[in-house]
Amino acid sequence: MSENIPVIDTDRLQLKGPKVEDFPAFARMWARPELTREITGKPLNEEEAWTRLLRNAGLWPLIGYGYWHVFERKTGAFVGQVGFADFHRNLTPSLRNMPEIGWIVAPDHQGKGYATEAARAAMQWGDANFSEKKMCCIIGVENTPSICIAEKCGFSFIASANYNGKAINVYHRLIAPHG
């Protein structure tokens, strides 16, 4: 299935479709409380991580976009994930008709600019492939590193909101015209 997902190379990273072989590193990343605090609120156990991997892989054939797994080009090490989704969130302001970008980088790869590099590569792909006018992201109000990444990538704060009992910020970015 991942053979239909575009591979994107950046200077230091390669973005590829999710594969079963990625699961051990994927599960280790999602089990880290310092990473999941702002996303899921708690570390994921193996079953929850597997369900997330399946969900992410299922986005591509169903809606034509989804998440990539991110690897260091030099070492082949699993770095994290980046991509787009439509999770039909019950949220105000609405995210309808906007691809929602998200990113996560494993702790041993943080502080190297990988999240920004991967997000920019994904957004460039989105600019070339989406017909929508905007993309969005939601970020926990205390997740300063992700807020900085969103701002570096051209996202603008739209509103604060409550999502599943958590205070979040909603950001939008205009999709660059293509064609």
Secondary structure, 3 states (H helix, E strand, C coil): CHHHCCCEECCCEEEECCCHHHHHHHHHHHCCHHHHCCCCCCCCCHHHHHHHHHHHHHHHHHHCCCEEEEEECCCCCEEEEEEEECCCCCCCCCCCCCCEEEEEECHHHCCCCHHHHHHHHHHHHHHHHCCCCEEEEEEECCCHHHHHHHHHCCCEEEEEEEECCEEEEEEEEECCCCC
